[in-house]
């Protein structure tokens, strides 16, 4: 009976993505605080927000950056890790974005302003 209730990680992943896909960007951003410590849910939130970054309002992207940064440097590191995995796994190509994310992860260990750094990373796909 216990095994009947068990859901596979792949099923959970698909359920999370389906659940998140219907949320507006700001509500999706609000999800980060509650899922940052759950790797599967955190990855789903980051992947879904990454897909919406280009179309989201600038104020909403800045809100997401502020929210992630307000949770501390570890939160930023986790978010950036999942974002980098998203780019590698999906092949979503924005020139220079992956290298910027990789470099920023090291900058967080220094005295970088976490919110400003997150804003630069999240707004990177919009630069022209």
MARDOFI-12205 format. One record per residue: residue in one letter; residue number from 1; y, x, z of N, C-alpha, C, O in turn. Coordinates in Angstrom, 3 decimals, decimal comma, always signed. Each point is the difference from the previous one (the first is absolute). Layout:
BEGIN
PT; a; NUM; Y; X; Z; Y; X; Z; Y; X; Z; Y; X; Z
...
END
This chain:
BEGIN
PT; x; 1; -1,198; +0,824; +0,000; +1,198; -0,824; +0,000; +1,260; +0,867; +0,000; +1,012; -0,370; -0,595
PT; x; 2; -1,076; +1,510; +1,257; +1,165; +0,890; +0,056; +0,328; +0,510; -1,398; +1,172; +0,078; -0,369
PT; x; 3; -2,172; +0,262; -0,397; +0,220; +0,536; -1,333; +0,584; -1,045; -0,953; +0,699; +0,348; -0,951
PT; x; 4; -0,984; -1,623; +1,206; +0,563; -1,053; -0,847; +1,519; -0,065; +0,125; +0,695; -0,346; -0,956
PT; x; 5; -0,189; +0,680; +2,136; +1,440; -0,029; +0,229; +0,697; +1,266; -0,476; +1,225; +0,028; -0,121
PT; x; 6; -1,980; +0,996; -0,144; +0,577; +1,289; -0,413; +0,513; -0,086; -1,434; -0,701; -0,467; -0,898
PT; x; 7; +1,920; +0,919; +0,703; +0,575; +0,042; -1,343; +0,064; +1,456; -0,442; +0,310; +0,883; +0,799
PT; x; 8; -0,591; -0,644; -2,024; +0,054; +1,369; -0,495; +1,457; +0,434; -0,107; +0,880; -0,843; -0,170
PT; x; 9; -0,612; +2,137; +0,264; +1,370; +0,486; -0,159; +0,601; -0,385; -1,354; +1,198; -0,266; -0,093
PT; x; 10; -2,016; +0,236; -0,943; +0,507; -0,389; -1,319; +0,445; -1,465; +0,006; +1,040; -0,336; -0,567
PT; x; 11; -1,821; -0,527; +1,203; +0,391; -1,405; +0,105; +1,272; -0,154; +0,822; +0,880; -0,785; -0,352
PT; x; 12; -0,785; +1,537; +1,448; +1,210; -0,038; +0,823; +1,204; +0,459; -0,815; +1,066; -0,615; +0,051
PT; x; 13; -1,242; +1,693; -0,799; +1,070; +0,545; -0,843; +0,497; -1,056; -0,991; +1,203; -0,221; -0,135
PT; x; 14; -2,131; -0,417; -0,545; +0,368; -1,024; -0,980; +0,689; -1,192; +0,668; +0,943; -0,564; -0,555
PT; x; 15; -1,412; +0,181; +1,744; +0,630; -1,094; +0,735; +1,427; +0,356; +0,404; +0,908; -0,821; -0,133
PT; x; 16; -0,707; +2,044; +0,627; +1,339; +0,443; +0,405; +0,944; +0,009; -1,188; +1,132; -0,475; +0,096
PT; x; 17; -1,592; +1,013; -1,213; +0,859; +0,051; -1,185; +0,365; -1,406; -0,476; +1,147; -0,256; -0,369
PT; x; 18; -2,106; -0,639; +0,378; +0,272; -1,379; -0,420; +0,988; -0,668; +0,964; +0,911; -0,709; -0,429
PT; x; 19; -1,095; +0,936; +1,706; +0,873; -0,565; +1,024; +1,433; +0,528; -0,159; +0,960; -0,760; +0,127
PT; x; 20; -0,820; +2,047; -0,402; +1,315; +0,622; -0,092; +0,704; -0,283; -1,320; +1,230; +0,005; -0,060
PT; x; 21; -1,989; -0,248; -0,988; +0,596; -0,147; -1,326; +0,939; -1,198; -0,111; +0,872; -0,025; -0,868
PT; x; 22; -1,040; -0,949; +1,724; +0,843; -1,192; -0,076; +1,260; +0,095; +0,862; +0,850; -0,890; -0,043
PT; x; 23; -0,729; +1,961; +0,823; +1,155; +0,127; +0,895; +1,225; +0,555; -0,718; -0,132; +0,863; -0,868
PT; x; 24; +1,313; -1,344; +1,217; +1,228; +0,610; -0,519; +0,119; +1,434; +0,544; -0,608; +0,327; +1,019
PT; x; 25; +1,371; +0,506; -1,682; +0,083; +1,421; +0,348; +0,411; +0,220; +1,462; -0,582; +0,847; +0,678
PT; x; 26; +1,555; -1,581; -0,194; +0,471; +0,204; +1,381; -1,098; -0,349; +1,000; -0,194; +0,722; +0,979
PT; x; 27; -0,517; -1,804; -1,209; -1,103; -0,360; +0,895; -1,119; +1,021; -0,083; -0,672; +0,278; +0,994
PT; x; 28; +0,476; +0,266; -2,154; -0,993; +1,053; -0,187; +0,405; +1,230; +0,800; -0,836; +0,620; +0,657
PT; x; 29; +2,108; -0,268; -0,711; +0,507; +1,132; +0,779; -0,215; -0,232; +1,490; -0,367; +0,919; +0,731
PT; x; 30; +0,595; -2,140; -0,288; -0,187; -0,326; +1,421; -1,452; +0,190; +0,450; -0,258; +0,177; +1,191
PT; x; 31; -0,666; -0,212; -2,108; -1,415; +0,184; +0,329; -0,293; +1,412; +0,503; -0,955; +0,199; +0,751
PT; x; 32; +1,767; +0,788; -1,156; -0,291; +1,401; +0,314; -0,159; +0,239; +1,501; -0,938; +0,678; +0,420
PT; x; 33; +1,827; -1,216; +0,379; -0,043; +0,248; +1,444; -1,321; -0,418; +0,629; -0,493; +0,670; +0,907
PT; x; 34; -0,071; -1,747; -1,370; -1,236; -0,500; +0,585; -1,264; +0,646; -0,531; -1,068; -0,158; +0,593
PT; x; 35; +1,165; +0,883; -1,699; -1,213; +0,547; -0,615; -0,024; +1,519; -0,092; -0,988; +0,572; -0,461
PT; x; 36; +2,040; +0,080; +0,885; +0,111; +1,454; -0,187; -1,187; +0,771; +0,588; -0,355; +1,064; -0,506
PT; x; 37; -0,254; -1,588; +1,558; -1,131; +0,692; +0,625; -1,358; -0,435; -0,544; -1,028; +0,517; +0,436
PT; x; 38; +1,003; -1,441; -1,364; -1,232; -0,453; -0,620; -0,022; +0,555; -1,431; +0,693; -0,528; -0,870
PT; x; 39; -1,477; +1,585; +0,612; +0,067; +0,678; -1,302; -0,203; -0,909; -1,212; +0,686; +0,158; -1,010
PT; x; 40; -1,605; -1,095; +1,097; -0,275; -0,859; -1,138; +1,170; -0,952; -0,273; +0,439; -0,150; -1,140
PT; x; 41; +0,049; -0,479; +2,187; +1,131; -0,913; -0,149; +1,270; +0,757; -0,379; +0,779; -0,465; -0,832
PT; x; 42; -0,572; +1,632; +1,444; +1,192; +0,803; -0,308; +0,013; +0,395; -1,466; +1,033; -0,083; -0,664
PT; x; 43; -2,172; +0,510; +0,166; -0,074; +0,377; -1,414; +0,296; -1,202; -0,900; +0,694; +0,130; -1,009
PT; x; 44; -1,217; -1,284; +1,375; +0,252; -1,208; -0,806; +1,488; -0,347; -0,005; +0,541; -0,369; -1,042
PT; x; 45; +0,118; +0,480; +2,179; +1,434; -0,288; +0,075; +0,782; +0,988; -0,850; +0,884; -0,396; -0,760
PT; x; 46; -1,200; +1,670; +0,882; +0,729; +1,015; -0,773; -0,225; -0,192; -1,496; +0,946; +0,069; -0,784
PT; x; 47; -2,181; -0,306; +0,387; -0,285; -0,163; -1,424; +0,731; -1,221; -0,563; +0,519; +0,044; -1,115
PT; x; 48; -0,480; -1,120; +1,880; +0,668; -1,206; -0,479; +1,511; +0,206; -0,054; +0,649; -0,432; -0,954
PT; x; 49; -0,086; +1,083; +1,962; +1,444; +0,267; -0,042; +0,341; +0,974; -1,113; +1,043; -0,139; -0,640
PT; x; 50; -1,893; +1,114; +0,397; +0,267; +0,978; -1,072; +0,106; -0,703; -1,343; +0,857; +0,341; -0,815
PT; x; 51; -1,710; -1,305; +0,583; +0,048; -0,736; -1,264; +1,282; -0,829; -0,144; +0,426; -0,306; -1,113
PT; x; 52; +0,179; -0,051; +2,237; +1,202; -0,819; -0,041; +1,303; +0,755; +0,136; +1,068; -0,612; -0,034
PT; x; 53; -1,123; +1,934; +0,187; +1,220; +0,769; +0,243; +1,039; -0,109; -1,113; +1,195; -0,108; +0,275
PT; x; 54; -1,632; +0,136; -1,499; +0,943; +0,006; -1,115; +0,726; -1,342; -0,125; +1,177; -0,039; -0,356
PT; x; 55; -1,872; -1,046; +0,645; +0,594; -1,326; -0,160; +0,699; -0,522; +1,251; +0,747; -0,976; -0,072
PT; x; 56; -0,980; +1,613; +1,212; +0,592; -0,474; +1,258; +1,505; +0,282; +0,026; +0,487; +0,936; -0,635
PT; x; 57; +0,221; -1,758; +1,373; +1,432; +0,221; +0,178; +0,217; +1,312; +0,756; -0,812; +0,372; +0,847
PT; x; 58; +1,892; +0,316; -1,148; +0,286; +1,278; +0,653; +0,067; -0,152; +1,519; -0,489; +0,858; +0,736
PT; x; 59; +1,085; -1,933; -0,278; +0,102; -0,208; +1,446; -1,384; -0,161; +0,636; -0,213; +0,407; +1,143
PT; x; 60; -0,717; -0,996; -1,880; -1,356; -0,171; +0,518; -0,738; +1,340; +0,072; -0,764; +0,241; +0,935
PT; x; 61; +0,992; +0,620; -1,914; -0,632; +1,329; +0,006; +0,566; +0,829; +1,151; -0,746; +0,695; +0,691
PT; x; 62; +2,050; -0,765; -0,486; +0,624; +0,718; +1,115; -0,513; -0,561; +1,330; -0,217; +0,753; +0,949
PT; x; 63; +0,028; -2,049; -0,881; -0,567; -0,630; +1,196; -1,395; +0,555; +0,288; -0,316; +0,318; +1,146
PT; x; 64; -0,511; -0,204; -2,173; -1,340; +0,561; +0,170; +0,079; +1,433; +0,514; -0,733; +0,369; +0,918
PT; x; 65; +1,611; +0,438; -1,497; +0,152; +1,393; +0,440; +0,406; +0,059; +1,467; -0,531; +0,804; +0,766
PT; x; 66; +1,473; -1,657; -0,380; +0,470; -0,031; +1,392; -1,122; -0,424; +0,937; -0,166; +0,571; +1,078
PT; x; 67; -0,593; -1,558; -1,485; -1,104; -0,502; +0,811; -1,068; +1,066; +0,215; -0,458; +0,210; +1,123
PT; x; 68; +0,065; +0,460; -2,197; -1,027; +1,039; +0,111; +0,513; +1,139; +0,872; -0,724; +0,497; +0,862
PT; x; 69; +1,973; -0,079; -1,082; +0,571; +1,110; +0,764; +0,191; -0,352; +1,472; -0,102; +0,870; +0,865
PT; x; 70; +0,377; -2,138; -0,578; +0,228; -0,400; +1,394; -1,260; +0,138; +0,849; +0,075; +0,086; +1,226
PT; x; 71; -1,226; -0,065; -1,883; -1,269; +0,160; +0,712; -0,287; +1,470; +0,330; -0,958; +0,302; +0,712
PT; x; 72; +1,786; +0,605; -1,228; -0,156; +1,419; +0,304; -0,549; +0,809; -1,167; -0,387; -0,543; -1,035
PT; x; 73; +0,366; +1,835; +1,231; -0,437; +0,924; -1,058; -1,464; -0,201; -0,372; -0,370; +0,129; -1,167
PT; x; 74; -0,463; -0,444; +2,155; -1,420; -0,224; -0,294; -0,169; -1,200; -0,924; -0,852; +0,011; -0,888
PT; x; 75; +1,652; -1,030; +1,094; -0,035; -1,181; -0,866; +0,391; +0,388; -1,418; -0,636; -0,427; -0,964
PT; x; 76; +1,672; +1,229; +0,839; +0,436; +0,469; -1,325; -1,093; +0,806; -0,671; -0,257; -0,167; -1,192
PT; x; 77; -0,390; +1,045; +1,953; -1,084; +0,821; -0,553; -1,128; -0,881; -0,520; -0,513; +0,234; -1,095
PT; x; 78; +0,122; -1,241; +1,867; -1,078; -0,901; -0,430; +0,401; -0,759; -1,257; -0,787; -0,121; -0,939
PT; x; 79; +2,008; -0,388; +0,924; +0,475; -0,744; -1,159; -0,009; +0,895; -1,244; -0,481; -0,408; -1,058
PT; x; 80; +1,006; +1,609; +1,187; +0,050; +0,931; -1,134; -1,394; +0,397; -0,460; -0,246; +0,154; -1,197
PT; x; 81; -0,660; +0,011; +2,144; -1,388; +0,327; -0,370; -0,597; -1,105; -0,866; -0,578; +0,274; -1,052
PT; x; 82; +0,717; -1,519; +1,493; -0,555; -1,116; -0,765; +0,700; -0,158; -1,349; -0,628; -0,387; -0,985
PT; x; 83; +1,914; +0,682; +0,942; +0,741; -0,075; -1,257; -0,492; +1,062; -0,983; -0,147; -0,270; -1,192
PT; x; 84; -0,103; +1,463; +1,692; -0,513; +1,066; -0,855; -1,403; -0,328; -0,506; -0,315; +0,252; -1,163
PT; x; 85; -0,518; -0,804; +2,020; -1,347; -0,423; -0,421; +0,114; -1,084; -1,070; -0,755; +0,003; -0,972
PT; x; 86; +1,698; -0,930; +1,150; +0,235; -1,045; -1,003; +0,291; +0,620; -1,367; -0,591; -0,397; -1,004
PT; x; 87; +1,489; +1,356; +0,971; +0,366; +0,618; -1,273; -1,178; +0,731; -0,634; -0,195; -0,058; -1,214
PT; x; 88; -0,575; +0,736; +2,028; -1,150; +0,751; -0,525; -1,111; -0,924; -0,489; -0,603; +0,256; -1,042
PT; x; 89; +0,330; -1,320; +1,779; -1,116; -0,884; -0,347; +0,324; -0,949; -1,145; -0,868; -0,310; -0,816
PT; x; 90; +2,106; -0,151; +0,753; +0,333; -0,996; -1,006; +0,545; +0,622; -1,274; +0,017; -0,643; -1,050
PT; x; 91; +0,424; +1,881; +1,137; +0,577; +0,647; -1,176; +1,386; -0,523; -0,333; +0,517; +0,240; -1,091
PT; x; 92; +0,080; -0,953; +2,030; +1,345; -0,530; -0,196; +0,938; +1,183; -0,130; +0,141; +0,785; +0,938
PT; x; 93; +0,487; -0,651; -2,057; +0,734; +1,224; -0,293; +1,507; -0,217; +0,030; +0,553; -0,725; -0,827
PT; x; 94; +0,090; +1,351; +1,774; +1,455; +0,113; +0,053; +0,248; +1,495; +0,091; -0,337; +0,619; +1,009
PT; x; 95; +0,926; -0,025; -2,051; +0,144; +1,462; -0,040; +0,618; +0,584; +1,277; +1,067; -0,422; +0,445
PT; x; 96; -1,757; +1,385; +0,115; +0,489; +0,727; +1,159; -0,179; -0,681; +1,340; +0,273; +0,602; +1,038
PT; x; 97; -0,732; -1,864; -1,039; -0,089; -0,733; +1,254; -1,063; +0,580; +0,927; +0,261; +0,180; +1,190
PT; x; 98; -1,435; +0,113; -1,699; -1,080; +0,525; +0,839; +0,395; +1,339; +0,615; -0,273; +0,246; +1,175
PT; x; 99; +0,910; +0,618; -1,959; +0,403; +1,296; +0,558; +1,093; -0,181; +1,048; +0,027; +0,731; +0,991
PT; x; 100; +0,871; -1,689; -1,193; +1,047; -0,288; +0,985; -0,626; -0,501; +1,297; +0,434; +0,381; +1,087
PT; x; 101; -1,440; -1,221; -1,195; -0,680; -0,508; +1,194; -0,693; +1,137; +0,735; +0,085; +0,092; +1,225
PT; x; 102; -0,768; +0,773; -1,963; -0,687; +1,132; +0,621; +0,973; +0,896; +0,747; -0,273; +0,421; +1,125
PT; x; 103; +1,402; -0,131; -1,745; +1,005; +0,848; +0,644; +0,605; -0,677; +1,227; +0,258; +0,655; +1,010
PT; x; 104; -0,035; -1,943; -1,097; +0,638; -0,714; +1,103; -0,883; -0,049; +1,240; +0,502; -0,049; +1,123
PT; x; 105; -1,795; +0,062; -1,321; -0,902; -0,007; +1,152; +0,224; +1,251; +0,833; -0,072; -0,051; +1,228
PT; x; 106; +0,339; +1,162; -1,876; +0,314; +1,231; +0,724; +1,384; -0,043; +0,629; +0,205; +0,532; +1,091
PT; x; 107; +0,741; -1,161; -1,770; +1,362; -0,099; +0,525; +0,047; -0,827; +1,279; +0,854; +0,234; +0,854
PT; x; 108; -1,743; -1,179; -0,715; -0,032; -0,813; +1,216; -0,328; +0,837; +1,226; +0,446; -0,308; +1,105
PT; x; 109; -1,223; +1,361; -1,299; -0,346; +0,872; +1,121; +1,221; +0,777; +0,479; +0,056; +0,419; +1,156
PT; x; 110; +0,919; -0,224; -2,038; +1,242; +0,669; +0,367; +0,930; -0,994; +0,675; -0,441; -0,920; +0,687
PT; x; 111; +1,689; +1,115; -0,888; +0,993; -0,861; +0,633; +0,602; -0,996; -0,968; +1,150; -0,408; +0,169
PT; x; 112; -1,891; +0,016; -1,162; +0,511; -0,936; -0,997; +0,249; -1,373; +0,618; -0,699; -0,421; +0,921
PT; x; 113; +1,693; -0,253; -1,439; +0,296; -1,369; +0,398; -1,076; -0,879; -0,634; -0,032; -0,170; -1,219
PT; x; 114; -0,840; -0,383; +2,044; -1,158; -0,745; -0,501; +0,411; -1,203; -0,842; -0,609; -0,260; -1,038
PT; x; 115; +1,621; -0,471; +1,464; +0,403; -1,186; -0,760; +0,573; +0,390; -1,354; -0,336; -0,614; -1,013
PT; x; 116; +1,185; +1,613; +0,984; +0,584; +0,434; -1,263; -1,081; +0,516; -0,946; +0,029; -0,272; -1,200
PT; x; 117; -0,969; +1,008; +1,747; -1,100; +0,521; -0,807; -0,839; -1,137; -0,581; -0,380; +0,044; -1,170
PT; x; 118; +0,089; -1,059; +1,983; -0,768; -1,142; -0,492; +0,784; -0,756; -1,064; -0,587; -0,478; -0,971
PT; x; 119; +1,889; +0,362; +1,132; +0,815; -0,673; -1,016; -0,078; +0,744; -1,330; -0,165; -0,616; -1,052
PT; x; 120; +0,282; +1,939; +1,102; -0,073; +0,796; -1,227; -1,352; -0,192; -0,675; -0,070; -0,174; -1,217
PT; x; 121; -0,996; +0,205; +1,996; -1,352; -0,154; -0,560; -0,193; -1,391; -0,601; -0,508; -0,134; -1,113
PT; x; 122; +0,909; -0,884; +1,840; -0,248; -1,366; -0,464; +0,909; -0,406; -1,159; -0,351; -0,881; -0,784
PT; x; 123; +1,497; +1,509; +0,676; +0,898; -0,312; -1,113; -0,245; +0,894; -1,216; +0,571; -0,237; -1,065
PT; x; 124; -1,408; +1,253; +1,212; -0,266; +0,959; -1,081; -0,401; -0,665; -1,314; +0,514; +0,414; -1,040
PT; x; 125; -1,391; -1,411; +1,011; -0,393; -0,601; -1,277; +1,161; -0,645; -0,766; -0,114; -0,242; -1,201
PT; x; 126; +1,211; -0,033; +1,876; +1,144; -0,656; -0,643; +0,960; +0,978; -0,643; +0,843; -0,399; -0,804
PT; x; 127; -0,956; +1,665; +1,141; +0,991; +0,955; -0,527; -0,137; +0,119; -1,511; -1,098; -0,087; -0,550
PT; x; 128; +2,192; +0,280; -0,084; -0,010; +0,079; -1,472; +0,896; +1,111; -0,436; +0,142; +0,245; -1,198
END
